[in-house]
Amino acid sequence: MRRFTLAVGSSLILAAPLVQADVIGLGASVNYWDSDLSGDVTSGSSSVDVNDELRLEDDGNANASIYIEHPVPLLPNVRLAYTQVQQSGSGTLSGSYDGVSAGNVRADLDLEQLDLTLYYEVLDNWVNLDLGLTVRDFSGELRVHNAVQSSLTEADAVIPMGYIEARFDLPLTGAAVGAQGNFISFDGDSLRDFNVYGQYSISLLQLRAGYRQIAVDYKDGSDVFDVEIDGPFISAGVTF
């Protein structure tokens, strides 16, 4: 198994918090993500197209996050986020894949990630800017089988990533627009996760709608996940 290493530029971490929350803030949200999947998965010398050959369809996405912000100087704020993408389908292999012969097959894909993000509020007024570092526990699993043969392709890594979120509040309206992203590229591997959104807040309730894309190009031994998941999402959360 290979694991990413990342030399985080001093400018990111040393972008010392120019502002901090005046009081402790808490927030949590859950969302529905209507995602599509494309790309290839490789095991050894064989590769399969997850869309054209496996015909994977969305079975369910579990997405949730929670954060805490505080007024203590120099200590970062903390955000936890969880994402799970499950897709299954029945397709036709054009050639053999990892010991499974060409022909009709059943496939199940499970991608899961748990993020711990430490970040600073660099700006906190009608223009909001957060910078920090995310440690992502990522795992991917693809099962392909027919009546007599089966294959399991896996990838597993703990990945440090840069983190940024920018949001623009429209004064006196409760509305805002923003973007949020994590990213890393190292030694031929890369992972990108970003979303853009519109937001409306009323009292403690926070509603969002937007678009999210995750692009994974990661090699774990002889197994390679080169896939992209994207689509619209809606979320509901509370803030205190």
Buried (B, 14 or more C-beta within 10 A) or exposed (E): EEEBEBEEEEEBBEBEBEBBBEEEBEBBBEBBBEBEBBBBBBBEEBBBBBBEBBBBEBEEBBBBBBBBBBEEEEEBBBBBBBBBBBBBBEBEBEEBBBEBEEEEBBBBBBBBBBBEBBBBBBBBEEEBBBBBBBBBBBBBBBBBBBEEBBBEBBBBBEBBBBBBBBBBBEEEEBEBBBBBBBBBEEEEBBBBBBBEBEBBBEEEEBBBEBBBBBBBBBBBEEBBBBBBBBBBBEBEBEBE
